[in-house]
Structures are given as C-alpha cells and as structure tokens.
Amino acid sequence: MITTIIATVIVLGVLIFVHELGHFWVAKRSKVGVVTFSLGFGPKLFGKQVGETHYQVSLIPLGGYVKMIGEEPGEKIPPELLAKSFSDQPVAKRLGIVFAGPFFNFLFALIAFALIFMVGMPTMLPEVGEVKPDYPAHQAGLRKGDRILEVNGTPVKRWENLAKIIHDSHGRPLSLKVEREKKTFQVSVTPQISTQKDIFGDEVRVGLIGISPSGSFFVERFDPFTATYRALLQCWRFTELTAISIVKIFEGKVSAKTIGGPILIAQLAGQQAKAGTLSLIFFMAVISINLVILNVLPIPILDGWYILIFLVEGITGKPVSLKLRERAQQVGIFIIILIMLLVFYNDLSRIVGAQ
C-alpha cells in the first residue's frame, strides 16, 4: 500500500509538474505575468509567494494550472500590467504558451524512453519455448530451446522482430537458420494464415508457425543517438496507439469500460514500482504520451480548445467572440465532469469485480 501511494504521488506529481512547467516557462520567456503555479486543483494545502508568482500545492491531485495575468476573458487589468497580459500578446505567443504544456509532456516521454534505452532494456531472445503440435514449426522439426538466428538470410536479435516477420509473411515460405546445442542448420517453414482479432477487436490475417517464446532475454543498450532515435519511434507508436484507441471508442469498437482514471493509474503505478525503477519510468512515459493526446483534443477548457481558437484567430485575424468562448467553456466543464464520472465508475467497477 505504501509503495502504491508513493508511486502514485511520483507519477501524478511529476507529470502534472512537467505539463504546467511547460506553460510557465514559455509564459515567463514571453514576458507574460504568472500569478499562480498550482499542482492540483481546489483548496490550497500550502504555498509560497516568490516574486509575482504564488507557488502552491492544492487538495485535488488530478491536474494543475498556471494562472496568468489577463488569461480570463473580459478580465480587467491595471494599465501598468497590460504589457504582461496574456490576452494582449500576439497569437503566436499565446499559441506557444498553450502548446508548451503538451509539448513538455512529449519531451518528458522522449527523454524517459531514451534513458531506458541507454541504461538497458530487457529484450526477449528469439528462442523457442512451446512448439504446438500440428503447426508448421512442429512439422519442420523445431524444438523447445532452438534459437532462430536468421530468417531468409536476415539476422534476428529479438523475438519481436521474428514474430513480425512471421505475422507479415502472408503464407510465403521462410528459411530459418536455427541454433541447437551449438550447432546450426537450416529449415524451411511455411506459416499458415490465421484470422485473429487485434487489441481493438478488428479482424486481421496473420501468419503463424506455432511457437511461443522461451522467456529468455538479454539486456540491450544503445548509444545516446540510437537511443534517442528509438525513443522517437516509441513515442510515435504510443501516440498512434492512443489516438487509434480514442477513435475506436467513439466508433464503439472498443468499450468505454477500458477507460481508466486515477485509481487505475495508482494500481498500475504500484505494480510498476514493485517491478523496478525502469518499469516505473516506462509507465510514466506512456502516461505522459496519453496526456499529450488528451490535452490536444479540442474540448473546451483543455489546451486543444485554446490551440484551436487561437489558430482560428490567426487565420481570420479576428478573435473568437467572448460569448462563444464562455458558452463553450460551460459545455467543456460538463464534458469533463461526465468523463471523470465515467472513469471513476470504471475504476470502482474494476475494484468490485476483482473482489
């Protein structure tokens, strides 16, 4: 329980801080006055005034905010502070300040993934565990403990590479170079086509030869440049996965019950913390990518909404009307409340179901 609490505080605290730091840093660089920097919402627990900014920690740890001078529509600003007003800045500056939050979350994920790749990722070897009867691998004579060195002359170092080649084979014969008891030999195997459902419930046709991994792994490390490149690829994969998941939920192909909230994050954070520091950092990077996608959705009161209206202003040369913004904000609050109720219901349902 203590591990779970500490891990949850670290995960939520760091990711919220990183997001708000993005808004804060770019606002300061743009000479915009920042009144409050808060981790959390609701009543203030404690804080300190430093210069013009009050830094505080608030009761509800489900987000945070950076309150800037002139941020609220129609806010009255003393003449001496007009130069520091957010609303009086050029569109490009306002866009930069708003976009900085999600961008800092993306940057955090990139750095976290790169660090993991440099320290060393446990990677499964292309070593055979179970061989299923009546499948092509069994018919070709593969056994438990065999290590696949090459496929069609191309070296394979990781199980994921081997699996992808087999799945994407479309039933074409594959020539495998196999190591068994320090001896190597070639076998030919033709994957059989199978129709399966992917993680989104869509039917896909994949090649199978009837083997599973042994579970043996090695620690794979990369130099900083390669690690950064692989981190970018990892960020893209999780960005794509998150975006597709959201689309599938709206299409009804993925159940809304899969959406999780702070309770699920706490449970997973505790599990990852027990698995080790790298596992917890990996988890934080994945959640950070999720925050990027969620924050750029054009839902009023989220960053994506402000990005949208500032883009409209930049294109048309006219700001979106104050009346429309106020009505949109009311709708946005209603949508956020509905989403929060849904995720809390899902989280509590999982707890009750587990019990």
Summary of the structure (lengths in Angstrom):
residues: 355
radius of gyration: 25.4
end to end distance: 16.5
largest distance: 83.6
contacts: 1072
relative contact order: 0.13
helix: 53%
strand: 23%
